């Protein structure tokens, strides 16, 4: 149906892991786009899992993202690099959904969320229908984790496209499953995906409405030129 961008400005937050999870969950013929070709973690997983994927280089960045964003049949997943550069900004500008995995590990993670939140606000100016989804990833039972939980609960506002879908505890088995080219079946992951599915339904409705309107406009323009 469109593009899901998995993004965080800080590395080590689980972007590639969740790109793999989301691609497996959404299924279909959509492609996994690895926007960090020099690292290539998502692409490596896709090859092991025999999933259609592509390393996206700067020369074809906008062409590939626009093709995915304008696909009316399948969801495509883009694993963004861990920075605020051109690839991340382009993906956010075109994505129907931006999925942000966030590990509540320390002050640097809090700072990264502040930068990521600002980046989402910038993206909404050019992409107002974008839905943002945030997940606390690899959570430990600490006071800091609870502070992050409270912070994201206050940020959560579905009517404004801000969706906090909960947390997934730190489980080594999740990473091990991904390393084998498979998708994890952990109960906490399944619960998070249910929250994600609610956002997918909203984004799908918006995408279909845009397609319908665009087709009507094109049809009227064609009739006027006959």
C-alpha positions, 0 to 999 in steps of 0.5 A: 500500500505504501512505505514504512520508514524505520528510523532513529537518529542513533544507532543500536536501537533495533532498526534493522531488527524491526525492519525485518520483523515488520517486513515479515509481518506485512508479508506480500510482495513489498520490498525491504529497502536498505538505506544504509548500504555500507552497513547492510544489516537489513539486506543481509537478513533479507538474503538469509530469509529469501525476502525481496530486498535492495541496497539503496545507494544515493544515486537512486535514493529518491527514485526508489523511495518514490516508487515504493511510496506510490505503490498502491498494492504493497507495503514496502519497508525502508531501514534508514541509516542512524542519522539525520541525513538526506536518506532519513529525511527523504524517507520520512517525507514520503512514508505513510508510517514512520516506525521508531524503535527506541532503547531506554538505556541512558542519557544519549538515548533520551537526547536521540529521542529529542532529536528524532521527535524534532525530525518527525515534527519537520517531516509533518510539515511536508508530509501531514498525513504521516503516522508516527509509531514509537516502540520502547525496545529491549526494555529493562525494569529500571527507573529510566525505562519507566521515565521513558514510558511516562514521556511517551505516554504524554507524547501519544496522541493518535488523532495527531498521528502520534502513536506509542504502542508499548514496549518489548522486554530485552530478550536475547532470543529475538536477536538470535531468531533474526540472525537466523533469517527468521521472524521472532514469535515472542509474545511481546513482539506479537502484542506490539504488532497488534498496536502497529496493525491499528496504525496500518489500517488508518494509513491504508485508509488515507492512502486509498483515499488519496489514490481515489481522489488522484484517479478522479482528478486524472479522469476529469482532466482526461475527459476535458482534453478529449 
